Structures are given as C-alpha cells and as structure tokens.
Amino acid sequence: MTYTERYQKWLNSPKIDEETRKELVAIKDDDNEIKERFIKDLEFGTGGLRGIIGAGDNRMNIYTVKKATQGLCEDIKNKGEEYMKRGVVIAYDSRHKSDEFAKESALTLAANGIKAYLFESLRPTPVLSFAVRYKKAAAGIVVTASHNPKEYNGYKAYGEDGGQLPPESSDYVISIIDKLDIFDDVLTTDYDKAVKDGLIEIIGEDVDSAYLAAVKEQSVNEEAAKSLGDDFKLVYTPFHGAGNIPVRRILDMTGVKNVYVVKEQEMPDGDFPTLKSPNPEENEGFKLAIELAKKVDADVIIATDPDSDRVGVTVKDKKGNYITLTGNQTGILLCEFILRNRKLKGTLPKNGAVIKTIVTTDMVYPIADNYKTTVFDVLTGFKFIGEKIKEFEKTGSNEYIFGFEESYGYLAGTYARDKDAVVASMLIAQMAADYKTKGKTLYEGLMSLYEKYGYHKDLLHNVVLKGLDGAEKIKAIMAEIRENPPKEIDGHKVTKVLDVLKGTETDVLTGAVTKSELPKSNVLKFFLDDKSWFAARPSGTEPKIKFYFGVTADSEDGADKKITALRDAVVEMIK
C-alpha cells in the first residue's frame, strides 16, 4: 500500500474520531507531510514506540498506541489464562496525551479480557518497573518519550521481571503487531464497564509507599546529611515531569531537609515552557536551578527528566561556578561512593558486580578493582543491565550492586529493572553531604578520584540527520565505517575492532577474529594503541548517529586535548 493509499484509508475509516479527521483534512494538499506521516508504520523497536504526536501510521496517536497494545495482548493471551489474570500495569508521565494514551491502552487490554492496573496520575518510569514486580503482573506499559522535545511521546513495554522487553521478546511482539490492521484488528471497550467488571483497577499510594521503602533500602549514608543539618542545601527541579513528589519524599525520608525546588519547573506541563528540551544532559536546562542555587548557596543541584528515569547533577567547581557533570562523571562518583560506604559498613559482597554499557567510561574498572568488585559490559540500553541482573539471580554467580550508562541512567538495588532517578537523587544527596563532611565539594571529590585512578575523559558527539533522507545517510555512514574501517586515527593505530552486528572482535595487528558474546546490535567500537577508543551507534529513538569517545591521560589538560583531537579526527573521517 502506497503512502497516499494509507492516507485515504485513514481519512475514510468510520472508526476515526472527528479531531483526527480534521487533522488529516488539513494536510490534504501537503504531499510531503502526508508522505512523512504515512510512508511507514511507526517502528516498534526494542524500546517500544517513540515519535511525533499526530495523525498517521508514522505518528504517536491513540490508534498506533492501541495497535501496539493489541500486539502485547496477543502475546499475553498466547501465554495462557494465568498471565491474563496477572494483568498489565500502566503508568504515564506529563507529556501531551500521555494520560489519554494510557487510558486507551487500558481499554484495549480490558477488551481482550486482560486486567489493567492503571495509575491514578502520572508516575516515574522506575515506579512502573517496580509495580510490575510488586503486583506480579504479566507485563507493564509506560507512556513517555523520556527526554525528547515536547512534540514527541512514546510507549515502552515491560516484561514480567519489570525490565524493558529484551530483543527476543520485542521481536515476537513486533511480528504480531506487523500482522494487525490498525482499525479492524484492535479491540476496545467502555471505560465504566471495564472498571465495573474489575478489568481496570486504579492504583496509587499502596504502590508508592512500597516503592519508596524499597528505594530507602539502597541508602548507604544517611548520617552525613543529618549531621550537617541546615548546613547542607540541595536544589531540585523535576523539569515539569513526574519526579517532583517521589524525589522530595525520598529526600525527606532520608534526612535531607533543606531542599529548594525550582518553582517555575515544579508543576507537570507537557509544553515544558521553561526549557528548550527537558533533558538533564543539556546545561541549558539548569539555568533557573543555578539562579536559585546561587541565592541559597546550594551544595548540589539535581534535575530529573519528565519520566524521572534520568538525573543530571550540577556542582560548584574550584572557582565557585556551577558546572554540570557528565553522566559518566556522576556514574563514577556514585560507583565509588557506594562501594566505599558498603565496604565501611561491611555489606560489600565478595562476588559483587557493577554493570555498565560498552560506551560508558572505562574509569569504572580501576575503581571496582580497588574494591575487589567485577565489572560487566553490556549493550547500550538499560534493559541489558536488567537482563544481566536476571542472569545473576538465576546462576548465583554474582551479586548486583550498581549499574549505570553514560546517558545519565543509574540503578542501585534490584527492586526495579530500569534506571531510576529517584534512587539516584537520594544517593547523590548522600554523596554530596558525605564529601562536605570531609571539607570537599562534589567537584573536588571527582578531582580526587581522577588523581587516584587516572584522568579519564569521555565525550558524546551527535550527528543529527532528520527525515527519510537522514535515515539513509545514517545507514550509509555505518556501512562505510564497517566495510572500510580506519587503520589509524589522530596518529594512533587501531588495534582492535568490535563489530557487535557481526558478533566479531578483530585483532587488527594479528588478524585474529574471535566471537563476541554480546547480542547482535548495530554498534562498532574501535580501540587505539594509546588506550583510547571510539564507538558509533545509530540512535534507536532519535534521527541521529551517536559517536562515543574515551581517553586516559596523566592530567586533566592532557585528557581534554586528547579527546578533542580524537573527536575532530573521527568527525573529519565521516565527512
């Protein structure tokens, strides 16, 4: 079916609501817009759906959401009646139409005879992950586009372990979805009837209390903040998202009393009016928080994204200026802080494990080694950290302590199987207070780690290529690097190439090829003779190709120069 035929199918369908029909009529003379909306189905990737809100097969709307839910329903029904009774937990964030998409998902589940546990109001993604486990549900759904711009929304599916669907599960659900007609094969029902029949149950505080209790169990040093009392100050902003209530509750529960909230960003708002992008990775978002921090002389600033699974941290540097830490910097600080405090308390396991993704900083290796803890590398995406936790529980080989990825995602504990900005916020507050009792800022704490373990510098460079042409360019860049890999970068020889898609590790010097244990994914990683590395990976959620860089040097200045030169050389190579 051509994109124009798809458009006509939608326009003429008796199942289309009037608002959608008006939106479709408004673009009838815009062939380019019709093509963008109908050239393909919105892809249900390993993370679910994510796209611009609007009418069409290639957009986020109630019809694409319900089709995805119908696919999930078919998977659950195939597993049997027990799974249907266990039901599906649904959460959503503050984005436009999030509550509507969540409700429509619940109606499709109910129409298929599957119980839906629907949160009464917005909740963080990690609460959804926890709730699936807490309710012993068959699956979970969270409606969110994470840190994407306001025009976007998304839909993530979770398995019974509380983790995002792994590739094999999502591939099966995708195969079902691909066979469904978006209108004729999707079931729905009346909301009041579904509630009356017990097929939709509204949940809230009971789950919240249990979740916060589980988060508090991950606490490693409440004493520091309590000892400082009014002398410790923290500024927090939820970026108009779902983190406001749970983050403030857990900070209060763990003795952090002087919490100053950025009022302009406190309330949920899908327009994110004070932000260019609700992304804690971008310094711009911290402007209002920094202004408040200067007024109250705050020790640390914490920002969570709309679904509160990522957290950004801003600290005072040696000149007293507030600077935003990278995801890697926060990760290594947290890793060392947790390991050190658990060793002091005698709770550090002998077979402890820290898990990171393959594009996350290598600095974690010497830190973990110092505490006799093993580091495991997994593919990019927190679901792979969740899968590794499941493996540990099954085999008993290791005890999970902490996991993180460079994109500002962290998890301590096994109560959830996705990154959690709530537990991370609690631990960051404890860590900042801990360093203050030692007469140090978090920045000075970071510098002390560099002095001990070497100056590691990491960098992410995005090449944004929008639209259908952009997608083809991304494919071409990856194909070129894969088929004609560089032999030398910035005067340093490439010693090893990891091609995760082919499942191979190639020793460039000897020509020896070994099998990679990682699941196949479109990722390339190149190792250089000075212990530097870079990796290339197309984003699964945005129109960009991501280049990651990592270097080690004897000084901060040396590391800065080294990584800049490496990035410039790679960018020049792909032109």
Secondary structure, DSSP 8 states (H G I E B T S, - for coil): --HHHHHHHHHH-TTS-HHHHHHHHHTTT-HHHHHHHHSS----BTTBEEEEBSSSTTSBSHHHHHHHHHHHHHHHHHH-HHHHHH-EEEEE-SSTTHHHHHHHHHHHHHHTT--EEEESS---HHHHHHHHHHTT-SEEEEE--TTS-TTEEEEEEE-TTSBB--HHHHHHHHHHHTTS-TTTT-----HHHHHHTTSEEEE-HHHHHHHHHHHHTT-S--HHHHHHGGG--EEEE-TTSS-HHHHHHHHHHTT---EEE-GGGTS--TT-TT-SS--TTSGGGGHHHHHHHHHHT-SEEEEE-TTSSBEEEEEE-TTS-EEE--HHHHHHHHHHHHHHHHHHHT---TTEEEEEETTS-TTHHHHHHHTT-EEEEE-SSHHHHHHHHHHHHHH-S-EEEEEEETTTEEEESSS-BS--HHHHHHHHHHHHHHHHHTT--HHHHHHHHHHHH-EEEEEEEEEE--HHHHHHHHHHHHHHHHHS--SEETTEEEEEEEETTTTEEEETTT--EEE--S---S-EEEEETTS-EEEEEE-SSSSEEEEEEEEEESSHHHHHHHHHHHHHHHHHHT-
